Amino acid sequence: MTIDVALPRVTRFSIGRVLRDTFGIFGRNILLFGGAAIIARLLLLFAPASVVPDPEGSTDWVAYCLTSGLDIVVWGLSEAAITFATFQCLRGRRANAGDIAHGMRSAVPIVLAGTIYSLPLYAVTVIEVVFAGQDLLAGILTLVAAIVAIALTLMWWVYVPAIAIEGKGVFASLGRSVELTKGRRWAIVGIYVLLIIAVVGPMIPIAIVTGWSPASALSASPFTLLGAVGFVFFAISTALYTVLVTVAYFHLRMEKEGAGAEDIVRVFD
């Protein structure tokens, strides 16, 4: 006699499905998620002026590290606030302020892991400045550092939900991300490209007409009209990106483990 056993249905990871679910969840919760990201970003109002390393002059490295560290903290707080709330949406529930507060329990490990995640990216900038004037050496080192940074970014891409949803530690979350993204990193590159097109594309005509650019808005004082627009825009972009990573993490687990939303977040119930 044979016994039929129902196995979890495996769903293939799909770029289209990830983007569809991302924009759907974000669109329904734009005020909640955007508001959380804006509140976290308010910390930047107390920061000194952003320091950009200057290859042709002296750089205040202490100030650069402090401002960069604050950026990591703000980014981490936004991710902690939004990730768990996004997963509530994937469970078919309505996200609320309580979910935002619940997610903040993971803020410290997310910020610490985010510091490690950001180091390869900052290394590229440091190399360009330290080896300025040595064009060949600087070019080789920058290229190598950029390749390593891109590779690690793709490998560690879903470390935040590994912490916020699974309760992984700082280093364990990075390893968990390597495991989940394996075999799907080119798809993640595709998601990045399509997201940039979707977000930046509509802004190009506006920039041409008004002369506004993301760089000028980011560097402008948030107490000016241009700076305020940039402040809100980058907060909203952070929220959208966090939703995207969380949705992608969910679909990666669905494909590799056949896990449903209830199985994934059972640790919190």
C-alpha positions in Angstrom: 0.0 0.0 0.0 1.3 3.4 -0.8 0.7 6.6 1.1 0.5 9.9 -0.6 2.3 12.7 1.3 1.5 16.3 0.5 4.8 18.2 0.1 5.1 22.0 0.2 4.6 23.5 -3.3 7.9 24.9 -4.6 7.5 28.3 -6.4 10.2 29.3 -8.8 11.9 32.6 -7.9 10.6 35.2 -10.4 11.8 38.8 -11.0 8.3 39.8 -12.1 6.6 38.3 -9.1 9.0 40.0 -6.7 8.6 43.4 -8.3 4.8 43.0 -8.5 4.5 42.0 -4.8 6.9 44.8 -3.8 5.0 47.6 -5.5 1.7 46.2 -4.4 2.6 46.0 -0.7 4.4 49.3 -0.8 1.6 51.1 -2.6 -0.9 49.9 0.1 1.4 51.0 2.9 3.2 54.0 1.5 2.2 56.3 4.4 3.1 53.9 7.1 6.4 52.7 5.6 7.3 56.1 4.2 6.5 57.7 7.6 8.7 55.3 9.5 11.6 55.9 7.1 11.2 59.7 7.3 11.2 59.5 11.1 14.4 57.5 11.2 16.0 59.9 8.7 15.3 62.8 11.0 18.4 61.7 12.9 20.4 63.2 10.0 19.2 66.6 11.0 21.5 66.5 14.0 24.5 65.3 12.0 27.4 67.6 10.8 27.6 68.4 7.2 28.2 65.3 5.0 31.9 64.8 4.3 33.0 63.6 0.9 36.6 62.3 0.6 38.6 64.6 -1.7 41.3 62.9 -3.8 42.9 66.3 -4.5 42.9 67.7 -1.0 42.9 66.8 2.7 40.0 64.6 4.0 38.7 64.7 7.6 38.5 60.9 8.0 37.1 61.1 11.5 34.2 63.2 10.3 33.8 61.0 7.3 33.6 57.9 9.5 31.1 59.6 11.8 28.8 60.7 9.1 29.0 57.4 7.2 28.3 55.6 10.5 25.2 57.7 11.1 24.0 56.9 7.6 24.3 53.2 8.4 22.4 53.6 11.6 19.6 55.5 9.9 19.4 53.0 7.1 19.4 50.1 9.7 16.6 51.7 11.8 14.5 52.1 8.7 15.0 48.5 7.7 14.3 47.2 11.2 11.0 49.2 11.3 9.7 48.1 7.9 10.9 44.5 7.4 8.7 42.8 9.9 5.7 44.9 8.9 6.2 43.9 5.3 6.1 40.3 6.3 2.8 40.8 8.0 1.5 41.9 4.6 2.9 38.7 3.0 1.0 36.8 5.6 -2.2 38.5 4.4 -2.5 40.8 7.4 -2.7 44.5 7.6 0.5 46.2 8.8 0.2 48.7 11.6 2.3 50.8 13.9 2.6 47.9 16.3 4.4 45.9 13.7 6.8 48.9 13.2 7.6 48.9 16.9 7.9 45.1 17.0 10.5 45.3 14.1 12.6 47.8 16.1 13.6 44.9 18.4 16.0 43.8 15.7 17.6 47.3 15.2 20.9 46.7 17.0 22.0 43.5 15.1 20.7 44.9 11.8 22.9 48.1 12.3 25.9 46.0 13.3 25.5 43.6 10.3 24.8 46.7 8.1 28.2 48.0 9.1 29.9 44.9 7.8 27.7 44.9 4.7 28.8 48.5 3.9 32.6 48.1 4.5 33.3 46.8 0.9 31.4 49.7 -0.6 33.2 52.3 1.5 36.5 50.6 0.7 36.1 51.5 -3.0 35.9 55.2 -2.0 38.8 55.0 0.4 41.1 53.4 -2.2 40.3 56.1 -4.8 41.3 58.8 -2.3 44.4 57.1 -0.7 45.9 56.2 -4.1 45.0 59.4 -5.9 47.7 60.4 -8.3 48.8 56.8 -8.9 46.4 56.2 -11.8 47.4 52.7 -12.7 47.6 51.3 -9.2 44.4 53.2 -8.2 42.6 51.9 -11.2 43.5 48.3 -10.6 42.8 48.4 -6.9 39.5 50.2 -7.4 38.4 47.7 -10.0 39.2 44.7 -7.8 37.5 46.4 -4.8 34.5 47.2 -6.9 34.1 43.6 -8.1 34.5 42.3 -4.5 32.0 44.8 -3.2 29.4 43.9 -5.9 29.9 40.2 -5.2 29.5 40.6 -1.5 26.5 42.9 -1.9 24.7 40.2 -3.9 25.7 37.4 -1.5 24.7 39.3 1.6 21.6 41.0 0.1 18.9 39.5 2.4 20.8 39.6 5.7 18.2 42.0 7.2 15.1 39.7 6.9 17.4 36.9 8.1 17.8 38.9 11.3 14.3 40.4 11.6 12.3 37.3 10.6 14.5 34.4 11.6 16.2 35.9 14.6 19.7 35.2 13.2 22.8 36.8 14.7 25.0 39.3 12.9 27.4 36.9 11.3 24.8 34.1 11.0 22.6 36.4 9.0 25.3 37.0 6.4 25.9 33.3 6.0 22.1 32.7 5.8 22.0 35.3 3.0 24.8 33.6 1.1 22.8 30.3 1.3 19.5 31.8 0.1 20.9 33.9 -2.8 23.1 31.2 -4.2 22.0 30.5 -7.8 19.8 33.6 -8.0 22.4 36.4 -8.0 22.0 37.3 -11.6 18.3 37.6 -11.0 19.0 39.9 -8.1 21.1 42.1 -10.5 18.1 42.2 -12.8 15.8 43.2 -10.0 18.3 46.1 -9.1 18.3 47.3 -12.7 14.5 47.2 -13.2 14.0 48.9 -9.8 16.3 51.7 -10.7 14.5 52.2 -14.1 11.1 52.2 -12.4 12.2 54.7 -9.7 14.6 57.0 -11.6 13.1 56.8 -15.1 10.1 59.1 -14.4 12.4 61.6 -12.7 14.6 62.1 -15.8 12.1 64.5 -17.6 11.7 66.5 -14.3 15.4 66.8 -13.9 15.9 68.0 -17.5 13.2 70.7 -17.1 14.1 71.9 -13.6 17.8 71.1 -13.3 17.1 69.0 -10.2 19.2 66.0 -9.6 19.3 63.4 -6.8 22.9 64.5 -5.9 21.9 68.1 -5.6 18.9 67.3 -3.5 20.8 65.1 -1.2 23.5 67.7 -0.6 21.0 70.6 -0.2 19.9 71.6 3.3 16.7 69.8 4.3 15.3 73.2 5.4 15.2 74.3 1.7 12.5 73.2 -0.8 15.0 71.2 -2.8 16.5 69.7 0.3 13.2 68.8 1.7 12.1 67.1 -1.5 15.4 65.1 -1.5 15.0 64.3 2.2 11.5 62.7 1.6 12.5 61.1 -1.7 15.5 59.2 -0.2 13.4 58.2 2.8 10.7 56.8 0.5 13.3 55.1 -1.6 14.8 53.4 1.5 11.3 52.2 2.5 10.7 50.8 -1.0 14.1 49.1 -1.1 13.5 47.5 2.2 10.1 46.1 1.1 11.8 44.8 -2.1 14.5 42.9 -0.1 11.9 41.4 2.3 9.7 40.2 -0.6 12.7 38.7 -2.4 13.8 36.9 0.8 10.3 35.5 1.1 10.3 34.2 -2.5 13.8 32.8 -2.2 12.7 30.8 0.8 9.5 29.7 -1.0 11.6 28.4 -3.9 14.5 26.7 -1.9 12.5 25.4 1.1 8.9 25.5 0.2 8.3 27.6 3.3 5.1 29.6 3.5 4.8 33.0 5.3 3.3 31.3 8.4 6.2 28.9 8.7 8.8 31.6 8.3 7.5 33.9 11.0 6.4 31.2 13.4 9.3 32.2 15.7 7.4 35.4 16.5 4.0 33.8 17.4 
